[in-house]
Amino acid sequence: DAGVTQSPTHLIKTRGQQVTLRCSPKSGHDTVSWYQQALGQGPQFIFQYYEEEERQRGNFPDRFSGHQFPNYSSELNVNALLLGDSALYLCASNPRGRGEQYFGPGTRLTVT
Amino acid sequence: DAKTTQPTSMDCAEGRAANLPCNHSTISGNEYVYWYRQIHSQGPQYIIHGLKNNETNEMASLIITEDRKSSTLILPHATLRDTAVYYCIVRFIQGAQKLVFGQGTRLTINP
């Protein structure tokens, strides 16, 4: 049984560009959450999706958007990249109603 | 979600029990205590959670005080692979399911 998978593993972008990160949840999980982790900090909640809708959002600007597909996979899009967007982006999944979130390995985004 | 306080860092000898404390004095009656850990450059890993009773699984034991204002995560026989940042998180089980991470405790297991 595959766990949460994310792609790509690493990514380098230039300021002002746009990026799309992808996540496949663990089998049987219908809820996906995204987190941003800056170097030396704990992960910060971006937003959560289930039933293909954004259900809760953290304190992130509208440049951060997402999508969930009918197969429960999800994308995180970031527009107009800033240097400060450089971070590890983590995807987590859980069955709705269960509190244990399972995390993927993350995507390391570097903005130059 | 209630705030938690953890020591910044701890050391433990390999093979000994590692006891990681967490204070959550403002916890409410329907908030759970969750523990995650993050090994360098990997995604956080769920360890265990509990409401008021002590819990044990294949990874660890969770001891919650009777007044629920603090808890201790116990790794019974620490190995070098247990070196990680450990996060104690308090959250409601219903409703929004986001996790609010603090700074955590950096646990170093020494040979």
Interface residues (C-beta under 8 A of the other chain):
Chain A: V4 T31 S33 Y35 Q41 G42 P43 Q44 F45 Q48 R55 Q56 G58 L88 L90 A92 N94 G99 E100 Q101 Y102 F103 G104 P105 G106
Chain B: Y32 Y34 S41 Q42 G43 P44 Q45 Y46 H49 Y87 R91 I93 A96 Q97 K98 L99 V100 F101 G102 Q103 G104
